Amino acid sequence: MQNDYLTNKKKYDSVVQKKYNLKNKSITNFINSKKPNNVDINKLLNKVKINEKNQKKEKLILLSIASLVVGVAGIISII
């Protein structure tokens, strides 16, 4: 099987050029759409604090459910 990029330079060059143009367009669109944004550190820290509180709540709920199941099983086994 022959390699197309060695036997048919014209075809290979056109394919490479099309790929490069597509990549180039997507990169330029990405760069142009990206605007400099100001990042407020307080907002980021507040998000982290809220996430930590939510994780603590989830862990507490899971612990309470597990202890409830163990307690109910213990009461049933005693009776």
Number of C-alpha atoms within 10 A of each C-alpha: 3 7 8 11 13 10 10 11 11 12 13 15 12 11 13 13 12 12 12 12 12 12 12 12 12 12 12 12 11 11 10 9 9 9 8 6 6 6 8 8 9 9 10 11 11 11 12 12 12 12 12 12 12 12 12 12 12 12 12 12 12 12 12 12 12 12 12 12 12 12 12 12 11 11 10 9 8 7 5
